[in-house]
Amino acid sequence: MAAEGYIFDMDGVLCDSETFIAEAAISMFKTRYQVDVRRGDFEPFIGMGEDRYLGGVAEKYSINLQLEADKAETYRLYGSCVKGKLQALPGVKAFLARAQDEGIRLAVATSADDVKMRTNLKEMKLEESLFDALVSGLEIFHKKPAPDIFIEAARRFQLPTSACVVFEDAVNGVKAAKSAGAYCVGVTSSFSSTALQEAGADQTIDTFTEITELP
């Protein structure tokens, strides 16, 4: 079956924002809790949404996180970090334009909250209207590696997940895509090709300029 829908995770797929969100989170922990956390502390929680991204590190350092307030502050700092700096990854805009021309439906399905998703799209200069569906982590109860977010994106397409290709950079995201029954392309911006393939990715790419064949 030829793919009729493309579903994109955002961070590490459409853009490389991991450095910026880690910088913002490190600053938040320093200013609000006077604790020096490290970028590597966040790695196990990449792709799981900011609740777990912040919460997992808070647990490691025995911090009683004030989730909503701390998340809001992290997003405020993040907005400053990415201002004028965040760009779409190489080949992304051309790939999206080509897919749109071919009549393929497009969606963003990110574990991040809505505010971060829309901040990223704005900074990348990608119009929200380009996408047929935008699904944020706030809309999904069971986070990746559960398949729910990709199932919801396909539902909004009115397509079976088997008719969709998911683009993911994180091990948990790849597991979610395969559990949903979708074809999965792993993008090696956050994890190695080997790690993504071991998680179940059907193929891996370094950039969108490399894609030559999809189902």
C-alpha positions in Angstrom: 0.0 0.0 0.0 1.4 3.4 -1.0 1.6 5.8 2.0 -1.1 8.4 2.1 0.0 10.2 5.3 3.2 11.3 6.8 3.4 11.9 10.6 6.3 13.8 12.0 7.6 14.0 15.5 9.0 17.5 15.9 12.1 17.8 18.1 15.0 16.1 16.4 12.9 15.5 13.2 11.7 18.8 11.9 14.2 20.8 13.9 17.0 20.2 16.3 15.8 21.7 19.5 17.2 19.3 22.1 20.1 21.6 22.9 17.7 24.5 23.5 15.2 22.6 25.7 18.0 21.1 27.7 19.5 24.6 28.2 16.2 26.0 29.3 15.6 23.1 31.7 19.0 23.3 33.2 18.5 27.0 33.8 15.1 26.3 35.4 16.5 23.8 37.9 19.3 26.2 38.7 17.2 29.2 39.3 14.2 27.6 41.0 15.9 24.8 43.0 19.6 25.8 43.1 20.5 22.4 41.7 23.1 21.9 38.9 21.7 19.2 36.5 23.5 18.0 33.4 22.4 17.7 29.8 23.0 14.0 29.9 20.5 13.6 32.7 17.7 14.3 30.2 18.7 11.8 27.6 16.6 8.8 28.9 13.5 11.0 28.7 13.9 12.4 25.2 10.7 12.0 23.2 8.5 11.4 26.2 7.1 14.9 26.6 8.1 17.7 29.0 6.3 16.2 32.0 8.6 13.2 32.0 11.6 15.1 30.6 11.5 17.4 33.7 10.0 14.9 36.0 12.5 12.2 35.4 15.4 14.5 36.2 13.6 15.8 39.3 13.3 12.3 40.6 17.0 11.6 40.1 17.9 14.6 42.2 15.0 14.1 44.7 13.4 17.4 43.7 9.7 18.0 44.6 8.8 19.4 41.2 6.1 22.0 40.9 5.2 20.7 37.5 2.9 23.3 35.9 4.9 26.3 37.2 8.2 24.7 36.4 7.1 23.7 33.0 5.8 27.2 32.3 9.1 28.7 33.4 11.0 26.2 31.2 8.9 27.1 28.2 9.5 30.8 28.9 13.2 30.3 29.0 13.0 28.0 25.9 11.2 30.8 23.9 14.2 33.0 24.6 16.7 30.3 23.8 15.3 29.6 20.3 14.4 33.1 19.3 16.0 33.7 15.9 18.1 30.5 16.2 15.8 27.5 15.6 15.7 26.4 12.0 14.2 23.4 10.1 16.7 20.6 9.6 18.3 20.2 6.2 15.8 19.1 3.5 12.7 19.3 5.7 11.0 22.2 3.9 11.6 20.8 0.4 10.4 17.3 1.6 7.2 18.8 3.0 6.6 20.8 -0.1 7.0 17.8 -2.3 4.8 15.6 -0.2 2.1 18.3 -0.2 2.3 18.5 -4.0 1.8 14.8 -4.2 -1.4 15.0 -2.1 0.1 13.2 0.9 -1.5 14.3 4.2 0.9 15.8 6.8 0.8 15.8 10.6 2.9 16.8 13.5 2.6 14.4 16.4 4.8 15.6 19.3 5.0 14.6 23.0 5.8 18.3 23.7 3.0 20.6 24.9 1.1 22.8 22.5 3.0 26.0 23.3 6.3 24.4 22.4 5.0 22.9 19.2 3.6 26.2 18.0 6.8 28.1 19.1 8.9 25.7 17.0 6.7 26.0 13.9 6.8 29.8 14.2 10.6 29.9 14.6 11.0 27.5 11.7 8.7 29.6 9.6 6.4 26.7 8.8 2.8 27.7 8.5 0.5 25.6 10.7 -1.9 25.4 7.7 0.7 23.2 5.9 -0.4 20.4 8.2 -3.6 18.5 8.1 -3.3 17.7 11.8 -1.3 18.9 14.8 -1.3 16.6 17.8 0.5 17.7 21.0 1.3 15.7 24.1 -1.4 17.5 26.1 -4.0 15.7 24.0 -2.7 12.2 24.7 -2.8 10.4 28.1 -0.5 7.5 27.3 2.8 8.9 26.1 5.4 7.3 23.9 6.5 4.5 23.7 2.7 3.9 23.8 1.3 4.2 20.2 -1.6 6.5 21.1 -0.3 9.7 19.6 0.3 8.2 16.2 -3.0 6.4 16.2 -4.7 9.7 16.9 -2.9 11.5 14.1 -3.9 8.7 11.7 -7.5 9.0 13.0 -7.5 12.7 12.1 -6.3 11.8 8.6 -9.2 9.2 8.5 -6.5 6.7 7.5 -5.3 3.4 9.0 -1.9 3.6 10.6 -0.7 1.1 8.1 -1.2 3.8 5.4 1.1 6.2 7.3 4.9 6.8 7.5 6.1 8.0 10.9 9.4 10.0 11.1 11.0 9.7 14.5 14.4 10.5 16.1 13.9 8.8 19.5 14.0 5.2 20.5 10.7 5.6 22.4 9.1 7.2 19.4 10.2 4.4 17.1 8.8 1.9 19.4 5.5 3.9 19.5 5.3 4.1 15.7 5.9 0.3 15.2 3.4 -0.5 18.0 0.9 1.6 16.1 1.5 -0.4 13.0 3.1 2.3 10.9 6.2 2.3 8.7 8.9 4.2 10.6 11.8 6.2 9.3 14.4 6.9 12.1 16.2 10.2 11.9 19.7 10.0 13.5 19.8 13.5 15.1 19.4 12.2 18.7 20.2 8.5 18.6 22.5 6.3 16.4 21.2 4.4 13.4 21.9 1.2 15.3 19.8 2.2 18.3 16.9 3.3 16.1 17.1 0.0 14.1 17.2 -2.0 17.2 14.0 -0.2 18.3 12.3 -1.3 15.1 12.9 1.5 12.6 12.4 0.3 9.0 15.0 2.6 7.7 17.2 5.4 9.0 18.4 8.7 7.6 20.7 11.4 8.7 18.8 14.2 6.8 15.7 14.4 4.7 17.9 15.0 1.6 18.7 11.3 1.8 15.2 9.9 1.3 15.0 8.1 -2.0 12.2 5.5 -1.4 9.2 5.2 0.9 6.3 2.7 0.8 
